[in-house]
Amino acid sequence: QKSLEESQKSVSDAQKAIEEQREQLDEVKQKLEDDKLLNETKVQAHADDTEKHAAAVEKHAEEVQKLVDEKETLAAEKEALQKQQEELEEKQESIAEQKRILLELRVVLEQDQKSLEE
C-alpha cells in the first residue's frame, strides 16, 4: 500500500514537473513568437524607411538634373547674348565709322561750296 502511494506520488510529481515544463515551453514559444513579430515589425519599418530614403534620393536626383538642365539653358542663353553683344558692338563701330566718313564728306562739301562761292 505504501509503495503504491509512493509510486502514485512519484507519478503525480512527475506529472507536475511535466506540466511546469510545458508551461515554461509555452512561455518560451510565446516569447519567441513575440520576438519574431517584433523583428518583422522592425524589418518592415526599416524597409519602409529605406523606400522613403530611396524616393527622397530619386527626387533629389531629379531636382539636380533639373538644375543641370537649367544651367545648360542659361549657358546657351548667355552665349547667345554675348554673340548679340558682339554684333551690336560691330554695328556701333560701323555706325561710328560711317559718321566719321559723313563728317569728312561734310567738311569737303563745305570746302567745295566755299570754293565755288569764291
C-alpha positions as CSV (number, residue, x, y, z in Angstrom):
1,Q,0.0,0.0,0.0
2,K,2.7,2.4,1.0
3,S,4.7,1.5,-2.1
4,L,1.7,2.2,-4.3
5,E,1.1,5.6,-2.6
6,E,4.8,6.4,-3.2
7,S,4.5,5.4,-6.8
8,Q,1.4,7.5,-7.2
9,K,3.1,10.4,-5.6
10,S,6.1,9.9,-7.8
11,V,3.8,9.8,-10.9
12,S,2.0,12.9,-9.6
13,D,5.2,14.8,-9.0
14,A,6.4,13.7,-12.4
15,Q,3.1,15.0,-14.0
16,K,3.5,18.3,-12.1
17,A,7.1,18.6,-13.4
18,I,5.9,17.8,-16.9
19,E,3.1,20.4,-16.7
20,E,5.6,23.0,-15.4
21,Q,7.9,22.2,-18.2
22,R,5.0,22.5,-20.7
23,E,4.1,25.9,-19.2
24,Q,7.7,27.0,-19.5
25,L,7.9,25.7,-23.1
26,D,4.6,27.6,-23.9
27,E,6.1,30.8,-22.3
28,V,9.3,30.3,-24.4
29,K,7.2,29.7,-27.5
30,Q,5.2,32.8,-26.9
31,K,8.3,34.9,-26.2
32,L,9.8,33.6,-29.5
33,E,6.6,34.5,-31.3
34,D,6.5,37.9,-29.8
35,D,10.2,38.5,-30.7
36,K,9.5,37.2,-34.2
37,L,6.6,39.7,-34.6
38,L,8.7,42.5,-33.2
39,N,11.6,41.7,-35.5
40,E,9.2,41.5,-38.5
41,T,7.8,44.9,-37.5
42,K,11.3,46.3,-37.2
43,V,12.3,44.8,-40.6
44,Q,9.2,46.3,-42.2
45,A,9.8,49.7,-40.6
46,H,13.4,49.6,-41.9
47,A,12.2,48.6,-45.4
48,D,9.7,51.5,-45.3
49,D,12.4,53.9,-44.2
50,T,14.7,52.6,-46.9
51,E,12.0,53.0,-49.5
52,K,11.3,56.6,-48.3
53,H,15.0,57.3,-48.5
54,A,15.2,55.9,-52.0
55,A,12.3,58.1,-53.0
56,A,13.9,61.1,-51.5
57,V,17.2,60.3,-53.3
58,E,15.4,59.9,-56.6
59,K,13.5,63.2,-56.1
60,H,16.8,64.9,-55.2
61,A,18.4,63.4,-58.4
62,E,15.5,64.8,-60.4
63,E,15.9,68.2,-58.9
64,V,19.7,68.1,-59.5
65,Q,19.0,67.1,-63.2
66,K,16.5,70.0,-63.5
67,L,19.2,72.4,-62.2
68,V,21.8,71.0,-64.6
69,D,19.3,71.4,-67.5
70,E,18.6,75.0,-66.3
71,K,22.3,75.7,-66.0
72,E,22.8,74.5,-69.6
73,T,19.9,76.6,-70.8
74,L,21.3,79.6,-69.1
75,A,24.8,79.0,-70.5
76,A,23.3,78.8,-74.0
77,E,21.3,82.0,-73.5
78,K,24.4,83.7,-72.1
79,E,26.4,82.6,-75.2
80,A,23.6,83.9,-77.5
81,L,23.6,87.2,-75.6
82,Q,27.3,87.5,-75.9
83,K,27.1,87.0,-79.6
84,Q,24.4,89.6,-79.9
85,Q,26.6,92.0,-77.8
86,E,29.5,91.4,-80.2
87,E,27.2,92.0,-83.2
88,L,25.9,95.3,-81.6
89,E,29.5,96.4,-80.9
90,E,30.4,95.7,-84.5
91,K,27.3,97.7,-85.7
92,Q,28.2,100.5,-83.4
93,E,31.8,100.6,-84.8
94,S,30.3,100.6,-88.3
95,I,28.0,103.5,-87.5
96,A,30.8,105.4,-85.9
97,E,32.9,104.9,-89.0
98,Q,30.0,106.0,-91.2
99,K,29.6,109.1,-89.0
100,R,33.3,109.9,-89.4
101,I,33.1,109.5,-93.1
102,L,29.9,111.7,-93.3
103,L,31.7,114.4,-91.2
104,E,34.7,114.2,-93.6
105,L,32.3,114.5,-96.6
106,R,30.6,117.4,-95.0
107,V,33.9,119.2,-94.4
108,V,34.9,118.5,-98.0
109,L,31.4,119.7,-99.2
110,E,31.7,122.9,-97.2
111,Q,35.1,123.5,-98.6
112,D,33.8,122.9,-102.2
113,Q,30.9,125.2,-101.5
114,K,33.3,128.0,-100.3
115,S,35.5,127.4,-103.3
116,L,32.5,127.7,-105.6
117,E,31.4,130.9,-103.9
118,E,34.8,132.5,-104.4
